[in-house]
């Protein structure tokens, strides 16, 4: 656990959150500033700054396998959802603890940049 990391504190239960899913390795909770009707963050309980931070393969696999569980729990598995991982400042990663965004619950645009 990183001492000043808000996601470490949420995963440890030190900061309240609306948890969606939790097991020994990950914690999933509602985003405080949702971009869609469903916006859940999944974080590993072990601190890693970003997706390039030598995350063990087993933990990385577990993190991404948790996406399906969260989508099912939130009722968006059938209708579809978007999975986003921001890595680094240029990608607008605001909390430097690797986390997966699971977004859904409404029709999205295709994400293409404006031409």
C-alpha positions as CSV (number, residue, x, y, z in Angstrom):
1,X,0.0,0.0,0.0
2,X,1.3,3.4,-0.9
3,X,0.9,5.8,2.0
4,X,-0.6,8.7,0.1
5,X,-2.6,6.8,-2.5
6,X,-6.4,7.3,-2.4
7,X,-7.1,4.0,-4.2
8,X,-5.0,2.1,-1.8
9,X,-7.0,3.6,1.0
10,X,-10.3,2.8,-0.6
11,X,-9.2,-0.8,-1.3
12,X,-8.2,-1.1,2.3
13,X,-11.5,0.3,3.6
14,X,-9.9,3.4,5.1
15,X,-12.0,5.7,2.8
16,X,-15.7,4.9,2.2
17,X,-16.8,4.0,-1.2
18,X,-19.8,2.3,-2.9
19,X,-18.2,-1.1,-3.6
20,X,-19.5,-3.2,-6.5
21,X,-17.2,-6.2,-6.2
22,X,-14.3,-7.3,-4.0
23,X,-12.1,-10.3,-3.6
24,X,-8.6,-11.0,-2.3
25,X,-6.8,-9.2,-5.2
26,X,-9.1,-6.4,-6.5
27,X,-11.7,-3.9,-5.4
28,X,-14.3,-2.4,-7.7
29,X,-16.3,0.7,-6.7
30,X,-18.5,3.4,-8.2
31,X,-16.6,6.4,-9.7
32,X,-17.4,9.6,-7.7
33,X,-17.6,11.6,-11.0
34,X,-19.3,9.2,-13.4
35,X,-19.1,9.8,-17.2
36,X,-21.9,7.3,-17.9
37,X,-24.9,5.8,-16.0
38,X,-22.5,3.0,-15.0
39,X,-19.0,4.0,-14.2
40,X,-17.0,1.6,-12.0
41,X,-13.3,1.6,-11.2
42,X,-11.5,-1.7,-10.6
43,X,-8.2,-1.4,-8.8
44,X,-5.8,-4.1,-7.6
45,X,-5.3,-4.0,-3.9
46,X,-1.5,-4.2,-4.5
47,X,-0.2,-0.7,-5.5
48,X,1.1,-0.3,-9.0
49,X,1.4,3.2,-10.4
50,X,0.2,2.3,-13.9
51,X,-0.2,-0.5,-16.4
52,X,3.5,-0.4,-17.2
53,X,4.6,-0.9,-13.6
54,X,5.7,-4.6,-13.7
55,X,2.3,-6.0,-12.7
56,X,2.6,-9.7,-12.3
57,X,0.8,-11.6,-15.1
58,X,-1.5,-13.4,-12.7
59,X,-2.7,-10.1,-11.2
60,X,-3.1,-8.4,-14.6
61,X,-5.2,-11.3,-15.8
62,X,-7.3,-11.3,-12.6
63,X,-7.8,-7.5,-12.9
64,X,-9.2,-7.9,-16.4
65,X,-11.2,-11.0,-15.6
66,X,-12.9,-8.9,-13.0
67,X,-14.3,-6.6,-15.7
68,X,-16.8,-9.3,-16.8
69,X,-18.0,-9.8,-13.2
70,X,-18.5,-6.1,-12.7
71,X,-20.4,-5.8,-16.0
72,X,-22.7,-8.7,-15.0
73,X,-23.3,-7.2,-11.5
74,X,-24.1,-3.8,-13.0
75,X,-26.5,-5.3,-15.6
76,X,-24.5,-4.1,-18.7
77,X,-22.9,-7.4,-19.8
78,X,-25.5,-8.0,-22.5
79,X,-26.0,-4.4,-23.8
80,X,-22.3,-3.7,-23.9
81,X,-19.7,-1.6,-22.1
82,X,-16.4,0.2,-22.6
83,X,-13.2,-0.6,-20.8
84,X,-10.5,2.1,-20.4
85,X,-7.1,2.2,-18.8
86,X,-5.3,5.5,-18.7
87,X,-1.5,5.3,-18.3
88,X,0.5,8.4,-17.5
89,X,-0.1,12.1,-17.4
90,X,-0.5,12.5,-21.2
91,X,-3.4,10.0,-21.0
92,X,-5.0,12.0,-18.2
93,X,-4.3,9.4,-15.5
94,X,-5.2,11.5,-12.4
95,X,-4.6,8.8,-9.7
96,X,-1.3,7.0,-10.1
97,X,-2.6,3.6,-9.1
98,X,-3.5,1.4,-12.0
99,X,-7.2,1.2,-12.5
100,X,-9.7,0.0,-15.0
101,X,-12.8,2.1,-15.9
102,X,-15.9,0.1,-16.8
103,X,-18.5,2.3,-18.5
104,X,-21.9,1.6,-19.8
105,X,-25.6,1.9,-19.3
106,X,-26.3,4.1,-22.3
107,X,-25.4,4.2,-26.0
108,X,-21.9,5.6,-26.6
109,X,-20.4,7.3,-29.6
110,X,-17.7,5.3,-31.5
111,X,-14.9,7.2,-29.8
112,X,-13.4,8.4,-33.1
113,X,-11.5,11.7,-33.0
114,X,-13.0,14.6,-34.9
115,X,-11.6,14.8,-38.4
